[in-house]
Each structure stands twice: as C-alpha cells, then as structure tokens.
Amino acid sequence: MLQSLFILLLYATRSLAHFHPHVHANQQTHPYTHGKTKTFQVPLDGSSNATLRWALNYPQEKVFLAVRTPLSEKGWFGIGFSDYGELTDADLCFFWIDFKERVHFEDVHTDEEGRIFVDEQNDCLNFDFAREGEDILFFYTRKFDTCDSGDYVIEEGTTHIVWVKGSSPLFKLEGLNVAEAEKSGMQRTQLLKNINADPDLDAGSWPVKILNSQVKVPDVETTYWCTLHKLPEELREKHHIIAYEAVIEPSSEGIVHHMEVFHCVAGPGDEIPDYAGSCSDFERPEKTKVCKKVIAAWAMGATPFFYPKEAGLPIGGPDYNLYVMLEVHYHNPDRRADVIDSSGIQLTLTSRLRPYDAGVMELGLEYTNKMAIPPQQSYFPLTGFCVPECTAVGIPPEGIIIFGSQLHTHLCGYRIYTRHIRDGRELVEVNRDNHYSPHFQEIRLLKQPAHILPGDALITECIYHTMDRKNITVGGESITDEMCVNYVHYYPAVNLEVCKSSITLNNLNTFFRSLKEWENQDTSEEKGVVENFNSIEWTPMRARLLDELFKQSTMSFSCNQSNGARFPGDWENLPTVPVPYALPPKPRKCLI
C-alpha cells in the first residue's frame, strides 16, 4: 500500500510539466482515504525547478512527500520545517551523496547558529529516490507529530517549508552550516489540507475569469498589483458564487504568491475609474478605495474553494455594483525581469440559486487606534469579542453554520485563533493558525463547521511581534497599523455583519492620566489617542500594564447590521466574556 502511494506521487511528480496545480489537485482512488487520494503541490523556488508534492493520511496522521529538484551527481538537498521560515532551529530531512557515491537520507536539525546535527531518532521514513537526467526525485513519509522533542509538529494552519541546496561533495553531514548552502529558500502552504472539499457544481454553472492582462512583473522582491474589472451584464440578475480557483500562467509559477478579488461597494450605477498598477501607487484613483469587500482569496498551494451544496455567495442583482478589483501579490526573490503575467481567479457562478445565501461576518477587533502594541514585544496579545448580547439579537433561533474562515492581521501578527463559547463553556475552536503569516492569507474551508446559536460568544485573539519596531503600533487600516480580524463565511446570511470590540475610551484615558501622575509620562488630556501612545517611553513594565488594561477593562462593542447601523441598545462599557470552562489543550498522543 505504501509503495502504491509512492508510485502515485512519482507519477504526479513526473507529470509536473503538464500539470497546473493551482487549478485542480490530482485525485485518484486509494485505500488510505477510503476512496480518494489527493496530491498537492507547491513550487519551492521562483523558477518552479524545485517542487514539493504531498498526500495525506489522516487516520494514521502521516504525510507522504515527494521532492523533485535539479541536483548535481554529488549534490545535497535538505527540506523540512521551521516556525516562521528560518533556516536556524529548523527540522530537516537531508538527501546527500558522499565521496564514495553512497546515498544518505538523514533526519537532522539546525541550531540557532545554523549548524546541522543528526537526530538520534530517524523520523524521515520509507526513503526512496530516482534520477531523471539532471533531476533527482526522492520520497519519504513523516508523522504529523514524531514525539521527538527536536522535531517540528505539523499542525493545522500555515506551514513554513524551508530548504537548502548545494553541489559541493560532503565528507559528512554533521557540522555543516546551512549558511554554506549555494541556494536556499522558504515556502508557505497549508500542509494539512481539507481532503473532503469536493465539488458540487450545478449543471448550469458558468465561469467568470478575472485575470491580469500581460502584466510585466516588476523586478523587485514584492509587488502588490491591482487591476479593475467589470463583471458581465448577466449579473444584473442575482447569481450565486459556488466555487472559485486560481488560474496561473505556467511561466508565473512560484512568482504569483497570493491573490484576492474585492467587490467595489458602491451604488449600482456608480462608475469606478479604470486602474492597473501598484496597489499603493499615490496616483491610484480615490474611487477605487471602495473596492475592499473580499469575495475570493487564494494563496500559493491552495486548491479550488467549493461552497457547501446548501449555499452560495450572492453576486449581482439590481442593487449590485458590477466592478471588482483583482489584487495579485508577486513574490520575485530572484528579481526576474522577464515575467509577463496574465494570472487571476476564476469564479464559478450559477443562476440556479441554492437554498441559502452565504454571508461574511467580521469578528475580532474594531479598526481603531484605541488598540495598540508597544514596541520591542516578542509576544503581545490583543483580543476581540463577539458577545452573547450581540449574537442573541443578530442570529436566528436555528443558528448559523460557519464553514470557512479567513484570518487577518497586518505585518506584526504571527498567531491568531477564534474560540467558541456557549454558556461559559468553550466548544471546539472555529479556526487557529499558530504559524500565521500576513503574507499568506486564504479563505480556508473548515474541516469541522461551527454551529453558532444565539447567545454564543466568539473570541478572536491575535499575537503580535514588534521587536523590530521603535514606536508603538496602533490599530487602523494602514498596512503599518494593525488589525485582528476573522472573516467568517457562513449560511444562512443574516443581518449581523460586524461583531467586534475595542477598549472604551474612558478607560484608556484613565490609563494615560495614571502614567502621567505615577510614571511622569508626557501624556495629556489635550492630546489625542495616538499622540498619547507616542508620548510614553515604553518599558517592559509599562507594556505589561497596557496588556493588563486590555484584559480587564470594559469594552465598546460594534454589533452592526448590514447597513452599517448598530443593533438597538447600549453597547458601551460592557464586560468581556468570561470562560470558566476552558477547552483543555489537545493532548499529544505520545504523552497520553
């Protein structure tokens, strides 16, 4: 059975030149998954010469991996994982050939200096390899959790894949420093994908492609490119989006990093000026700034997104503006100047409306400068609350089903999760990403949909890292500000669109006054919030005081309807949500 899966991966890997992984995932019958085996792929470098393919066995908690890369006769290649893409403190499986032309495959880790040490316990299992011309193909298996304290635990959410490569012969592997690699890299993907996300497309469904047109990708490492598009006239009538997927130019594999389609929220007859260029260009027309409601999001390695058969995302209709904005993130670490790209996203639409409209609800923190992260913080949490009082008035008695989630922060966020509370008892989390990256955002179909009832609470917490910042980071919409949001996709659509919180201004002003009186800080009632934050000399103790303030203060809540108005009631100075019966951490099987 193991051999047959490797044959499947070998076949898929040999067919890479004819396979467009971002359009469809390979799917073949195999006993491991009771009828279906899906293989997934990501390029490891910008030229797509090196690729990783994998298949998952959830019952046995194993991943089957296949690597293909050009490699010299006495070359070496290490691939594995680290928390956030560093080559230091990384866990690698290492292919190398010694001076006697003997092939080795070893389980290693690197220390904080980048030196390689061979693990006593080998968890890079079932190794096999083949050579095809200048390429080497090798295969191995890895448990999600090896129970080796030096190994990376593969979790839900984002996985940072790291690799190193060299061509000089090695006498031994122990003691090699990854800094000596001729080439290295990092790729992000969701390794533990949802393998049960099957298409359920209507017979009358039809595609709408929202693509770039011959964009000359700038020869810089990072570019966000925005283009305006007008949807077809057929969408003067309401339709449902029932699926979407990436359409990637073969020459752009590894360069197109992630993409989003934003609806331009404006009047049905409003014209949005045409634009194609950098998303941050100061000449970008102001009217295009209304194009900010996400309707599709793809990140490298993501498979097509299929809505549940009961629901579709509404698009079109007499009150719908037909303009959308495509945003493409080009990641060009080799600074290639020869890439001409026409990639984008294909929506699959149907006029045969499904039983339920899907909706998108915002959970987390309000976009406000009242929430802030001090500088020089390695771990600073901010928490946003969707309180029981809000879901009680905004969610119908039968509840809603959350089936998808897009976690979102700006540049300082590195962990984010949403908890589900009912009557003080924590239920299964809605979504979690312990290795979150703001550079890798996608709408993920949940493996376990969450049933939210009126009176439930949803708590979204973000963890931030500001060690490289000298000044405080406040909340806001600018990329240099911060956010903490979970855009949850659910059905049936209800009138509750925003369920978020922030500290009350009175409590924050009391904090500023206290620092002036007791700490002699240059805060003042005449200053605004941002100016007061910037007037504080941030020490570790003052950062902890701010953390405690956010945890203990009463809060201001946005319990907003689809028209932007709050639900009736007093949403100021309410307490945060207590959780007397928290969900215990999921035990590792090796510790049971």
N, C-alpha and C positions, 0 to 999 in steps of 0.2 A: 504494500500500500504506500509506504514511504517512497519507494523507488518510482511508483507511478506518478506521484505528485512532482517529483523532481523532473520526470520526463515532461510533464505538463509545463513546468517552469522553463525547462530547456527549450521546448518547442516555442513557447511565447517569447523567450529572450532572443532566439534566432530570428524571429519574425519582426523584430523591432522596427526595421526599416519600412515595413508595410503596415505598422500599427500606430494608430493615433490614440494614445491612452486617455486623453482628456475628453474624448468624445464618447467612447464606450470602454468598459472594462471587459477583459476576457472572461468568459463564463463557460465552464464545462462541467459535466456530471462527474461527481467524485464522492465516495462514501464518507469522506471526512465531515462533510457538511450536510449529510442526509439529502443528497440530490444535487447540490450545486457547489462548485468551487469557483471562486472569483479570484483572478490575479490582478494585482495593481502595480503601477509603475510610476517612478519619478526619475527624471534626469538628475545626475549628480553634479554636472558642471554645465556651464553656459553653452557648450557646443553639442551637448547630448551624446558625446562619445562614450561617456560612462553612465551606466543606468543601473538602477536597482528595481528588481521585481520582487513581489512577495505574495504569499497566500496565507490565510489564517485558519487555525483550528481552535475554535473557542472551547469546545468540550475539554480538550487536552491543554488549553492555554499555551499554544505554541505558534510561532510564526516561521514559515518556510521562506528562505531568502535566496535570491539568485542575483549575482553581480556580473555585469559584463563591462570590460574596460580594455582599451589598448594597453599592452604591457610588454616590456622587453623580455628576452629569454631569461634574464637573471633579475628581473624587476620584483618589486614588492608593492603590496596594496593592503591597507588596513581600513576597515569600515566598522562603525559602531554608533554609539550614542553618547551624548552629554546633556547636562541640564538645559543649557541655552546655546549650544553650538560651539563651545570652546573645545580646543584640542587638548587642553590641560584637564586633568581629573575626568578623563574620558574612558569609556569601556569599549574595547575594540576586538574584533576578530581579524587576525592578521595572516594574509597569504604571502609566503616568501619562498625563494629558491636559494639554497646555499651554494657554495663554490663547487660542490660535488654534484650539482644539479639535482639534489634531493628536494622534494616539495614538502613544505611545512605549512600547517594551518593551526595557529595558536590563539588562545584566549588571553588577552593582555589588558592592562590598564595603564594609564599615564598618571604621573603625579602632578603637583601644582607647577613643577618646572617643565613638564612635557616629556620627562624620561619614561621609557617603556619598561614595565615589569610584567613578567609572565605569571599568570594566575596559577595557584596550586590546583584549583579545580577547573577543569576544562568544560565550559558550557557552550562552546561553539561546536555543535554536534553534527554527525552524519555528513561530514565534508566530502565533496566530490568536485572534480574540475574537468575541464576540457579546453583545448586550444583550437581556435579557428583563425588561421592566418596570424595577424598581429594582435588579435583579441584573446584575452583569457576569460573564461566563464567559470565561476565557481559557485557552489551551492552549499547551504548549511541550514540547520534549524537552531532555533533559540527559544527557550521558555520565556513567557512574559516575565516571570519572577523566578530567577535561578536559585534564590535563597543564599547566594554568595554575597557577603556584605560589600564586596568590591565591585559588584555588577550593577548596572543600571536596571531599574524596574520599569518595564514598559507599561505605561498607564494610558487611560483614556485621555483624549485631548491631543495637543500638539506634541510631536516627537521631533527632536533635533538630531538629524543624521550627520555624522562627521566622517571624513575620510582623508587619508594621506596616501601619497604615491611616490615611488622612487624607482630609478633604473640601475643604480649602482649595486653591485653584488654585496651581500651581507655575509659575515662570518658567523654571527649570532644575532639574535633579535634583542635580547636583554641589554638594556643600557642605551639603545638607540633613542635619540631625541626627535620628537615629531617636527621640531624646527628644522631638521636636516632633510625633510621631505622636499622633493622638487616641485610638488604640486599638492595642494590640499583644498578642502572646501567643506561647506556645510549646506544642508538642505533641510527644509521643514516640511512635514507632512503629518496627516492624521494616520498613524500606522494602524491603529485598531479601528478599522472602518466598519461601518454598518453593512454587513453582507446580506441583509434581508431587505434592502431597499430596492424592491423590484418594480419595474414599470407597470403601470396600469393605464395605458393610453387609450382614449376613445378612438373609435374608427374614423370619426370625422375631424380629428385633431390636425392642426397645421402649424408649420414652423414660421417664426419671425426671427430673422437674423439681424442682430445689432452689432455691426462689425466696423473696425477701423478700415480705412482705405489707403493703402500704400504709405503708411507712416514710416518715415526714416527715423529709426530709433536713435536718439542721441547717444554719443559715445562717452557717456558718463555712467557711473555705477547705478544711480537711482533716478528714475523719471516717473512721474505720475502724469499720464496723458489723458485729457478729457476731450470727448467729441459729442456734439449734439446730434440727435436723431429724431425724426418724426415718425410715429407709428402709422401703420396703414389705415386708410379711411374706413376699412371694415370695422375698426374699433370705435366707430361712432356708436356701435351697439355693444353692450356688455358681453364680455367673454370671461373665461377662467384661464389663468396660467396653471397648467397641470404638471409641467416639468421644465427644467432648463439645463443646459450643459454648455461647456466651453467649446469653442471652435478655434483651434490653434493652428497657425501656419506651421508646416513642418520645419521651416528654416528658423522659426522663433522658439522652438522647444528649448526650455531652460532659460529663456530670456523673459517670456511673459510669466510674471510671478503670481499676481492675482488681479481679479477684475470685479467690478461692481456695476450694476445698472441702477441708476437713480431716476425715479419719476419726478418730473417738474410739477410741483404742486402749485397750480395757478388756475385762473378761470378757463373754462372750456374753449373760449375763443381767443385767449391771450397768445400772442406770438412771442416766441423766445428767440433771440438773435442767434444766428449760426455761430458755432465756435469749434475750432480744432486746435489744440495746443496744450501747453503745460497747464495743469490744473491750478497752479499757484501764480500764473502769469498775471501781473498787475493790469494787463490790457484785457483780461477776460471780462466779458460784459457782465455788469452787475446783475442783470435779469437772470443770468444762468445760475445764480446762487440759490434760486428756489428749487433747483434740481438736487434734492438731498434725501428723498424718501427711498430707501433701498427696496428694490423688488427682486433682485437676484444678486448673488455673490458667489464667486468661485475663487479657490486658491489652489496652487500647484499640487497635483496629486489627487484632487477631489474628483469624484465620479459624478455622473449626472444626478441631479436632485429631482426626486419624484414626490409630488404631493400625495397624501393618502387618498384612497379612492373616494372617500366621503366628501372631499373638499378641494377647492381650487382658489387661487388668489385672484380677486376681481381685477380686471383691467378693461378699460374702455367704458363707453356709455355716454349719454348726452351731456353729463356734467363733468366729463373727464378730459383733462388737457392731454393732448397726444404727443407731447415732447418728453424725451428721456435723455439722460446723459450717460454715456459709457466712460468709465474711468478704468484705465489699464495701468498697472504698476509694472514697469520694465526694470528688471534687475540684470545689469550688464557689467558684472565684475571684471570681465576681460576688456571692457571698453571697446567692444567691436563697433566699427563704423559702417559695416556692410549689411546690417539687418534692415530689411524693408518688411513691415508687418501689416497684415490685414486680419488680425485675430479679433475675437469678440465672443459674445454669448448668444446662443440660440434659445429663444423661448418657444415652448410648445403650448399652443392655445387651443381652446375648444369653445364653440358657441353652444354646445350642449351642457348647460350649467349643471354642476354637481349639487347634491343636496345642501351643502353648506358653503358659504363664503368663508375662506380663511382670512384671518386678520393678523396684524402685527402689533404687539404691545411692548411698550418701553418700561423696563424695570431698572431699578438702581438709584443713582444719584441725579438730582436736577443739574442742569448745566448752569452752575452758579459759582462765583468766586468766593462764596462763603466756605466752601470745602477746599482744603489746601494740604499740600505735602511739604514739610520743611526740607531744606537741602541736606545733603550728606546722610541720607537714610538708606540703609540696606534693606529694611523691611518696615513699611508703614502701611497700615490698613485703613481703608475708608469703606463704610458700609451704608448701603441704601436700602430703604424699607418700602415694601408694598404692604400696607397694614390691613388687618382684618376689617376695619371700618370701611375701607375703600372697596375691597372685593365684595363685601356684603351688599353694597349698593350698585356695583358695576357688573357683577357676574350673576347670571340667572340661576335658579334653583338646581337645574340639572348640571351646571358647571360648564367648564370648557376643557378641551384636550390640547395641551401643548405638545407639538410633535417635532418642532425644530427650534434651534437656538443659534443666535449669532452674538458671541461675547465681544465686547468692545471697550478698549481704553485707547489712550494716545501713547506717547513714546515711553512713559515711565512704568507702565503696567507690565507685570510678569506673572501674575496668578489671578484667577477670577473664577468665582463659582456662585451658584444660586441655590439656596436652601428652601425647602417647602415645609411649612409649619401648619399644623392643624390642632387647635385646642391645646397649644403648648407642647405638642409632641412633634418631633421632627420626623418627616417621612423621607423617602428616597430623594436625593438631590436631583434637581432639574438638569443641571449641567455643571461640569467642572473642567478646568484646564489648569493643571499645576505647572505647566511649562509654556504658558501663554506667551505669544509674541504679537505685538501690534502690527508686525509686518506679515502676518499670516492669519487672515480673517476670512472665514467662510460660514455660510449657514449650514449647520450640521443637523441631519435628520437623527432624532434621538432614538437610541435603541430601546428605551423604555419611556413611552409617552407619559406625561404627568397629567393627572385628572385634578383640576383645581376647582374647589367648591366655594360658594360664597362664605366669607368668614375666614378663609385660609389666609396665611401670610406668606410672602416671598421675600427672602433676604438675600441681597446680592452684595458680595464683598470682593473688593479688589485690593491686591497687594502691590505696592509701588517700590521702585528702586531709584533713588535720586543721588547716588554717590558722586555722579559726575556734574551735579548742578550746584552753583554757588548761591543762588537765590531761591526763594520759595516758589513752588509751582501751584498755581491756583486752578480751580475748576473753570471750564469755559469751552468754547467751540474751536478756538485756535489750536493748531497741532502742537504748539508749545505749552498750551494749557492741558488740563487733564479731564478725563471722563471716566465714568464707571457705569456701564450700561449692558443689559442683556436684552436684545431684541428677540422676543419670543414669538414664534409662529404657531398659531393655534386655530381651532374652529370649535363652535360656530363663532363668526365675528360678532362682537358686542360693541356697545358704545363706550367702553372703557379703553382708552388708548395710551394713557400715561399714568403709571403708578410708581412714583418716585418720591424721594425725600431730600432734605438738607437741614442743617442746623438752623435753629431760629436766630434771627439777627440780634435779638436782645441778649441771648446767652453769649453770642460771640463778642458783642460789645462789652459785656461784663468781663470776659477774658482779657480783652485789650486793656480795660481800666485796671484790672488786677496786676497785669505785668508792668504798668506804669507806676502803680503805688508800691508794689513789693519788689519789683526787679529793676526799677529805674529805666524802663524801656521807653523809647521815644514815640509811644502811641498817643493818640489824641482823639477826643470825640469829634473834633473838626475834620479829621481825616476820613477818607473812605476806607472800605474793607481792604482793598489791595495795597493801598499806601500804608495802612496799619500793619499788615502782614510783613511788608518790606521794611518797616521801621524796627523790627525785632531782630536782635542778634541771636541767631538760633543756635542754642547749645543742646546737647543730648537731653538735659533735664527739661528744657522748655518744649522740645519736641514731644516728650512723653506727656507733659501737661496738656498739650493740644490733643494728643491721642486720647487721653482720659476724658477731655471735654467732649469730643465727638462721641465717645461711647456712652456717656452719662447724661448728656443734655437732652432736653425735649427737642422735638423736631417740627419742621414745617413740611407739609405733605402736598404733593401735586396728585390729586385724584381727578384726572382730566378726561372729559368727554372728547369724542372725535372732532367736535367743532372748536376745541381748544379751551372751552369753559370748564371750570371745576364743577364737580357734582355739588349740589347744595349742602351746606354745612360749614362748620368751623374746623379748618384743617391746620390750625396753628397750635403750637405748644402741646402736641400730643406726645405721649411716651413712646419709646422704641418697643420692639416686640420681644418679650422675654421667652426663653426656650428652656423651661425646666426639665424637659425630657429630650435631651440632645441625642442625635444618632451617634452611636459609638463608631470609631474608625473601623473600616473594613479590615478584618484580620488577614494577615498573610498566611497562606497555607503552611508555610514552613514553620510558623510559630504556634500553630494550633496543637 
